[in-house]
Amino acid sequence: MNFALGFKPPAAGGSGPGGGGGAAMENLEKQLICPICLEMFSKPVVILPCQHNLCRKCANDIFQAANPLWQSRGSSSMAASGGRFRCPSCRHEVVLDRHGVYGLQRNLLVENIIDIYRQQESSRPVNIQPEQQQQQLMCEEHEEEKINIYCLSCQAPTCSMCKVFGQHKDCDVAPLSSVYKRQKTELSDGIAILVASNDHTQALISQMEEICRTTEENGRRQREQLADRFDSLVAILEERKKELVGLIAKQQDDKLKYVRSLIRQHGDYLEAAVKLVESAIQSMEEPHMALFLQSAKVILEKITATAKASKMERPELGYESMSHFIINTDDVADMLRNMDFCSGLGDDGEEDPEEGGEESELDYCSRY
């Protein structure tokens, strides 16, 4: 179906096709309100462990109120141990490290949505008065006919003359406004689903980053314990110590490599999803029903595909654990304490068979 831009005066008392966009933007704005200052989040926005968001300034204000002795970052013994406060939304207790609120992770997704929202708000046109004229799409085949129906069979906007005499005379059609409202509602629902999925992905990335930190800490702790045990042994066990340390380091690297690859995958998905949200929001502001319907279908298909792609792989429960790297050297240490200098030969000049058996036993105990 071909159509061109023309001008038609709007019907008296009509609210125009953009009326639903204002309500959608208003609903989006309600989700971007800080529960402390009751204004739109001001950057930087921090995400709490309970997944609620706060302006970092507001988070610092309630943190200072809950911890009056905590004056500044790193300025006292209390700063070295951090502090705690409760989330104003769910009352979950938030425990901070020595960095205070500056140690909380920024929610870049919410900050990006705020930027997109403000850009859209700044570019929104003022309300058109009833006496003003608005741009209207006209049929190219019937120049005096405006595009006012939607062909359900061909999935294309058309005019009444095309339905009566033209190529759509045998097709099923519906009023353009009803199809417009229905697809705009579907797109709004799709945006809501996508935003919720993005929040879940953001939380999952935070969890996996915590897994990386815990894996590194567990690996470091296990290496130290292993080193402490080997420090009590004689030089002949040093090579074995290096081998076991290498095993821990290798598994730690393998785990970190795996988790970080998942973080990159989820990050790529999140970046694509944010761009899709931006495209969907821009499409919501399209004042022309026909142009909107053309773009909305493509975006809805992308949203459906993106929602399916969000079910990506994640580490299994307890993946970060390194506690299986435990070695017991008590028996080996007792055996080494009872060993003495020897030539390695028996009284008859032959190799002492007991020495070979003792070495074999030592090698066995060091493995278990």
Buried (B, 14 or more C-beta within 10 A) or exposed (E): BEBEEBEEEBEEEEEBBBEBBBEBBEEBEEEBEBEBBEEEBBBBBBBBBBBBBBBBBBBBBBBBEEBEEBEEEEEEEEBEEBBEBBBBBEEEEBEBEBEBBBEBBBBBBBBBBBEBBEEBEEEEEEEBEEEEEBEBBBBEBBEEBBBBBBBEEBEBBBBBBBBEEBBBEEBEBEEBBEBBBEBBEBBBEBBBBBBEBBBEBBBBBBEBBEBBEBBBEBBEEBBEEBEEBBEEBEEEBEEBBEEBBEEBEEBBEEBBEEBBEBBEBBBEBBEEBBEBBBBBBBBBBBBBBBBBBBBBBEBBEBBEEBBEEBEEEBBEEEBBEBEEBEBEBEBBBEBBEEEEEEEEEEEEEEEBEEBEEBEEEBEEBBEE
